[in-house]
Amino acid sequence: MVLALGTFLVVAAILLPTYVASNLVKTPLDQYTVSVATADNATVFDVPSLSVQENVPVEATRTVRADPEKSTDDVVVFDEFLVLEDSRNNSQITFSSDRVGLDRRTAESQDGFDAAVDDEPTRHQGLVYKWPFNSEKKSYQYFDTTTRKPYEAKFVGTEDINGLETYKYQMEIPATQIGELDVPGELVGSTEPDVNAPRFYSNTRTVWVEPKTGIIIKGQEKQNQTLRDASGADKLTLFSGTLTFDEQTVDEAVSLAKDTISQINLVSRVAPIVLGILGVILIVVGLFLALRGGGKSSYRPVQPADNRTPVSS
């Protein structure tokens, strides 16, 4: 019995970091996160006054929540909502939404699952909202919901954030037309009373990722949105600013990453070592008891047979 238990524990120690851990280390189906990014000196076009305002404090709040009912064992479905507000009066500047299915291990977006941007069916490609477990020092494709395209996120170095080593990735999104706006012609240098002006967007996105968990610890976006005239020159700034995760968001991400690392280490390292050592000890004890039991003898000498022949009557 002891030998069997020891063998079982050794087998369990082998399976935990291989088969079991690989099945347990997945993005949770009940994930719910809120991140806040701020900029103190953004440039914003004020619609009511039809004027460009500078040094405006703004706040972008992103909520990402999993949809357990639509998720599967291998894919988690996320709904994301992003609100950009003027912090002076909490007035909304922009709002967007996104829905996507991600592989629970690799964080790669998956086809289907009612994927949509602003309620328009949209095929996603690349990573979205997180990096894979055990991220590498290499480039990844990351999906941008504004242009609805993936871009290369290049590994640019490592950085310590609150005691965690993070991998830093950066992507450049060149000026890309994302739509058109009907505006008074004078706003874009036209003599026409109304003009359908092309809207352009560019962004330098930087993310700091805890590599073991793939959790984004910090994010920064240097965004620029403009309206252009008929010649293609920028004429009106709609938004320009550098949005960076606030301190509370970073602290919460660090705490989540540390908790997740502890859980991964428990399953992949601590538990296998403890079970392996205990299993080996039990196997040794079991073999000792078996050998000791086999060495004992209940031998009793056999009495010699009586060779006398009975006398028949």
Buried (B, 14 or more C-beta within 10 A) or exposed (E): EBBEBBBEBBEBBBEBBEEBBEEEBBBEBEBEBEBBBBBEEBBBBEEEEEEBBEEBBBBBBBBBBBBEEBBEEEBBBBBBBBBBBBBEEEEEBBEBBBBBBBBBBBBBBBEEBEBBBEEEEBEBBBBBBBBBBEBEEEBBBBBBBBBBBBBEBEBEEEEEBBEBEBBBBBBEBEBBEEEEBEBEBEBBBBEEEEBEBBBBBBBBBBBBBBBBBBBBBBBBBBBBBBBBBEEEEBBBBBBBBBBBBBEEBBBBBBEBBBEBBEEBEBBBEEBBEBBBEBBBEBBEBBEEEEEEEEEEEEEEEEEEEEEEEEEEE
